[in-house]
Amino acid sequence: MCCRIEATYCGCFPLCPNKLVYPEIFQDAKYLYENENQLYKRLKNIIEDPISFRKMHKRGESKDLSFCDWNALRSQFSSHLCTITASGAIQ
């Protein structure tokens, strides 16, 4: 899962299964597929006509995933680590 989110954060177009956490992150149906047949058809369309695909899905248009950036997560991780350390769970 992390690889898809990282790739999308870097500007790649996400194409994810419509299960697990993906529907919460990628709410637009254009980012999700239901089964292998649908995935195959979408990939085939992209490969057969990449110019049209690029026009429709410009780089930077992807989902905003800045909440996954280290700058956004640093304080949360630090807080959790301090809590765990203070509890004595880690010595």
N, CA, C and O of each residue as an XYZ file, in Angstrom:
364
protein
N       0.810     -1.185      0.000
C       0.000      0.000      0.000
C       0.856      1.251      0.000
O       0.561      2.196     -0.732
N       1.892      1.280      0.791
C       2.709      2.479      0.910
C       3.305      2.899     -0.423
O       3.405      4.093     -0.703
N       3.698      1.946     -1.244
C       4.302      2.287     -2.535
C       3.328      3.058     -3.411
O       3.728      4.013     -4.077
N       2.057      2.666     -3.428
C       1.064      3.376     -4.232
C       0.874      4.793     -3.716
O       0.794      5.737     -4.502
N       0.803      4.945     -2.415
C       0.611      6.270     -1.839
C       1.833      7.140     -2.093
O       1.687      8.309     -2.451
N       3.027      6.599     -1.917
C       4.246      7.356     -2.182
C       4.333      7.757     -3.652
O       4.691      8.893     -3.964
N       4.010      6.838     -4.551
C       4.052      7.141     -5.980
C       3.051      8.243     -6.331
O       3.366      9.146     -7.106
N       1.860      8.169     -5.768
C       0.845      9.194     -6.015
C       1.308     10.534     -5.465
O       1.123     11.569     -6.107
N       1.902     10.521     -4.293
C       2.420     11.747     -3.682
C       3.464     12.402     -4.585
O       3.592     13.626     -4.615
N       4.201     11.581     -5.313
C       5.235     12.094     -6.224
C       4.677     12.453     -7.597
O       5.432     12.867     -8.476
N       3.365     12.303     -7.797
C       2.748     12.747     -9.036
C       2.251     11.667     -9.963
O       1.716     11.975    -11.027
N       2.410     10.406     -9.595
C       1.910      9.312    -10.446
C       0.398      9.182    -10.294
O      -0.173      9.533     -9.262
N      -0.230      8.673    -11.340
C      -1.670      8.441    -11.300
C      -1.941      7.144    -10.546
O      -1.391      6.104    -10.907
N      -2.772      7.180     -9.510
C      -3.055      5.963     -8.750
C      -4.103      5.093     -9.442
O      -5.078      5.599     -9.997
N      -3.894      3.818     -9.400
C      -4.874      2.843     -9.869
C      -4.872      1.731     -8.822
O      -3.977      0.886     -8.800
N      -5.880      1.742     -7.962
C      -5.878      0.896     -6.769
C      -7.136      0.040     -6.689
O      -8.172      0.394     -7.252
N      -7.041     -1.096     -5.982
C      -8.237     -1.919     -5.793
C      -9.249     -1.179     -4.916
O      -8.876     -0.424     -4.018
N     -10.518     -1.405     -5.189
C     -11.574     -0.760     -4.416
C     -11.830     -1.558     -3.138
O     -12.926     -2.073     -2.919
N     -10.804     -1.648     -2.308
C     -10.895     -2.341     -1.021
C      -9.789     -1.831     -0.113
O      -9.028     -0.937     -0.483
N      -9.710     -2.403      1.066
C      -8.760     -1.982      2.093
C      -8.961     -0.493      2.379
O     -10.098     -0.042      2.513
N      -7.898      0.258      2.473
C      -7.997      1.681      2.806
C      -8.098      2.569      1.558
O      -8.368      3.765      1.674
N      -7.886      1.999      0.376
C      -7.849      2.811     -0.846
C      -9.105      3.639     -1.104
O      -8.975      4.805     -1.478
N     -10.319      3.102     -0.924
C     -11.504      3.935     -1.167
C     -11.587      5.157     -0.245
O     -12.169      6.176     -0.618
N     -11.012      5.060      0.944
C     -10.996      6.211      1.854
C     -10.047      7.293      1.358
O     -10.329      8.484      1.493
N      -8.932      6.882      0.790
C      -7.922      7.833      0.332
C      -8.240      8.335     -1.073
O      -8.169      9.535     -1.339
N      -8.588      7.422     -1.965
C      -8.873      7.755     -3.361
C     -10.372      7.590     -3.596
O     -10.817      6.551     -4.085
N     -11.139      8.605     -3.251
C     -12.602      8.497     -3.275
C     -13.187      8.559     -4.686
O     -14.300      8.084     -4.906
N     -12.475      9.122     -5.621
C     -12.959      9.210     -6.998
C     -12.834      7.853     -7.681
O     -11.779      7.222     -7.615
N     -13.892      7.404     -8.331
C     -13.915      6.079     -8.960
C     -12.842      5.909    -10.031
O     -12.452      4.782    -10.335
N     -12.360      7.009    -10.608
C     -11.342      6.878    -11.660
C     -10.030      6.309    -11.122
O      -9.193      5.848    -11.897
N      -9.847      6.338     -9.816
C      -8.631      5.816     -9.209
C      -8.755      4.351     -8.769
O      -7.763      3.727     -8.393
N      -9.974      3.808     -8.818
C     -10.233      2.486     -8.249
C     -10.720      1.488     -9.297
O     -11.378      1.860    -10.269
N     -10.389      0.228     -9.083
C     -10.915     -0.836     -9.932
C     -11.533     -1.912     -9.046
O     -11.116     -2.116     -7.905
N     -12.527     -2.590     -9.590
C     -13.285     -3.591     -8.828
C     -12.710     -5.003     -8.932
O     -12.795     -5.783     -7.983
N     -12.122     -5.334    -10.092
C     -11.655     -6.701    -10.307
C     -10.513     -6.690    -11.332
O     -10.178     -5.645    -11.890
N      -9.935     -7.843    -11.567
C      -8.792     -7.925    -12.491
C      -9.181     -7.541    -13.911
O      -8.378     -6.944    -14.628
N     -10.389     -7.869    -14.326
C     -10.840     -7.523    -15.668
C     -10.909     -6.000    -15.851
O     -10.486     -5.476    -16.882
N     -11.430     -5.310    -14.869
C     -11.504     -3.855    -14.943
C     -10.100     -3.243    -14.929
O      -9.834     -2.286    -15.656
N      -9.217     -3.783    -14.116
C      -7.833     -3.309    -14.094
C      -7.189     -3.504    -15.462
O      -6.523     -2.607    -15.979
N      -7.393     -4.680    -16.040
C      -6.833     -4.978    -17.362
C      -7.324     -3.967    -18.398
O      -6.526     -3.450    -19.180
N      -8.620     -3.683    -18.411
C      -9.187     -2.745    -19.382
C      -8.622     -1.339    -19.204
O      -8.306     -0.663    -20.184
N      -8.497     -0.908    -17.970
C      -7.942      0.439    -17.723
C      -6.489      0.524    -18.160
O      -6.090      1.492    -18.807
N      -5.698     -0.479    -17.812
C      -4.293     -0.477    -18.213
C      -4.160     -0.549    -19.730
O      -3.310      0.124    -20.314
N      -4.990     -1.356    -20.360
C      -4.968     -1.480    -21.816
C      -5.271     -0.133    -22.472
O      -4.595      0.255    -23.425
N      -6.281      0.583    -21.971
C      -6.614      1.903    -22.508
C      -5.462      2.887    -22.356
O      -5.185      3.675    -23.260
N      -4.805      2.837    -21.226
C      -3.666      3.735    -20.986
C      -2.526      3.419    -21.955
O      -1.927      4.325    -22.535
N      -2.235      2.145    -22.125
C      -1.134      1.731    -23.002
C      -1.450      2.029    -24.465
O      -0.574      2.467    -25.211
N      -2.683      1.798    -24.874
C      -3.051      2.000    -26.273
C      -3.159      3.474    -26.655
O      -2.952      3.827    -27.816
N      -3.479      4.329    -25.699
C      -3.628      5.751    -26.010
C      -3.061      6.621    -24.885
O      -3.808      7.312    -24.192
N      -1.741      6.583    -24.710
C      -1.140      7.328    -23.600
C      -1.294      8.846    -23.724
O      -1.324      9.546    -22.712
N      -1.391      9.356    -24.935
C      -1.515     10.811    -25.111
C      -2.850     11.297    -24.552
O      -2.901     12.292    -23.828
N      -3.923     10.596    -24.888
C      -5.235     10.971    -24.339
C      -5.257     10.840    -22.824
O      -5.820     11.679    -22.121
N      -4.636      9.774    -22.334
C      -4.586      9.580    -20.882
C      -3.857     10.749    -20.214
O      -4.321     11.273    -19.201
N      -2.726     11.155    -20.777
C      -1.962     12.264    -20.184
C      -2.747     13.564    -20.221
O      -2.664     14.362    -19.287
N      -3.506     13.789    -21.284
C      -4.320     15.004    -21.365
C      -5.406     15.007    -20.293
O      -5.693     16.039    -19.688
N      -6.002     13.843    -20.069
C      -7.080     13.744    -19.085
C      -6.559     13.798    -17.650
O      -7.242     14.301    -16.758
N      -5.380     13.291    -17.434
C      -4.848     13.187    -16.075
C      -3.481     13.857    -16.008
O      -2.439     13.202    -16.043
N      -3.518     15.155    -15.912
C      -2.271     15.916    -15.874
C      -1.542     15.680    -14.565
O      -2.158     15.501    -13.514
N      -0.227     15.681    -14.645
C       0.604     15.526    -13.450
C       0.253     16.628    -12.462
O       0.070     17.784    -12.844
N       0.163     16.270    -11.222
C      -0.181     17.239    -10.189
C      -1.678     17.300     -9.919
O      -2.106     17.919     -8.945
N      -2.480     16.664    -10.771
C      -3.918     16.649    -10.588
C      -4.325     15.603     -9.559
O      -5.450     15.630     -9.059
N      -3.435     14.701     -9.245
C      -3.738     13.584     -8.355
C      -4.168     14.049     -6.976
O      -4.056     15.222     -6.620
N      -4.644     13.121     -6.246
C      -5.112     13.328     -4.876
C      -4.050     13.999     -4.015
O      -2.866     13.674     -4.100
N      -4.488     14.932     -3.190
C      -3.564     15.601     -2.261
C      -3.247     14.644     -1.115
O      -4.121     14.297     -0.320
N      -2.004     14.230     -1.042
C      -1.563     13.314      0.011
C      -0.540     13.970      0.931
O       0.319     13.294      1.498
N      -0.635     15.275      1.073
C       0.327     15.975      1.927
C       0.239     15.513      3.377
O       1.190     15.688      4.139
N      -0.897     14.921      3.770
C      -1.019     14.409      5.140
C      -0.067     13.241      5.388
O       0.175     12.872      6.537
N       0.477     12.657      4.314
C       1.432     11.552      4.446
C       2.880     12.040      4.508
O       3.793     11.253      4.759
N       3.081     13.312      4.284
C       4.423     13.872      4.273
C       5.021     13.848      5.682
O       4.319     14.033      6.676
N       6.316     13.617      5.739
C       6.991     13.551      7.036
C       6.782     14.820      7.847
O       6.636     14.748      9.067
N       6.765     15.969      7.204
C       6.569     17.227      7.931
C       5.209     17.253      8.640
O       5.069     17.861      9.701
N       4.218     16.595      8.052
C       2.897     16.530      8.677
C       2.831     15.469      9.763
O       2.035     15.591     10.694
N       3.648     14.438      9.661
C       3.581     13.307     10.593
C       4.598     13.362     11.730
O       4.448     12.668     12.736
N       5.621     14.181     11.572
C       6.731     14.198     12.525
C       6.273     14.380     13.970
O       6.682     13.621     14.849
N       5.427     15.380     14.221
C       5.022     15.638     15.606
C       4.184     14.489     16.165
O       4.283     14.173     17.351
N       3.353     13.858     15.316
C       2.558     12.723     15.779
C       3.456     11.550     16.169
O       3.257     10.935     17.217
N       4.437     11.242     15.333
C       5.366     10.152     15.643
C       6.157     10.462     16.912
O       6.343      9.599     17.769
N       6.611     11.690     17.016
C       7.386     12.086     18.188
C       6.545     11.940     19.457
O       7.028     11.433     20.469
N       5.310     12.375     19.403
C       4.412     12.277     20.555
C       4.180     10.825     20.948
O       4.234     10.478     22.128
N       3.922      9.979     19.956
C       3.700      8.554     20.235
C       4.951      7.902     20.826
O       4.854      7.123     21.775
N       6.104      8.211     20.279
C       7.349      7.636     20.801
C       7.619      8.095     22.229
O       8.072      7.304     23.057
N       7.348      9.356     22.524
C       7.541      9.859     23.892
C       6.600      9.166     24.858
O       6.995      8.833     25.975
N       5.360      8.943     24.444
C       4.374      8.264     25.281
C       4.815      6.822     25.574
O       4.755      6.356     26.712
N       5.253      6.137     24.526
C       5.697      4.752     24.691
C       6.927      4.681     25.587
O       7.015      3.819     26.462
N       7.855      5.569     25.374
C       9.083      5.589     26.176
C       8.770      5.907     27.641
O       9.304      5.273     28.552
N       7.892      6.903     27.854
C       7.536      7.306     29.224
C       6.776      6.205     29.965
O       6.846      6.116     31.191
N       6.057      5.374     29.226
C       5.280      4.304     29.865
C       6.170      3.145     30.326
O       5.733      2.286     31.093
N       7.426      3.128     29.850
C       8.326      2.076     30.234
C       8.254      0.858     29.330
O       8.920     -0.149     29.572
N       7.436      0.957     28.279
C       7.297     -0.169     27.348
C       8.597     -0.411     26.596
O       8.915     -1.540     26.224
N       9.338      0.662     26.380
C      10.649      0.558     25.714
C      11.702      1.092     26.682
O      11.570      2.188     27.228
N      12.733      0.305     26.876
C      13.778      0.753     27.807
C      15.105      0.825     27.114
O      16.106      1.182     27.734
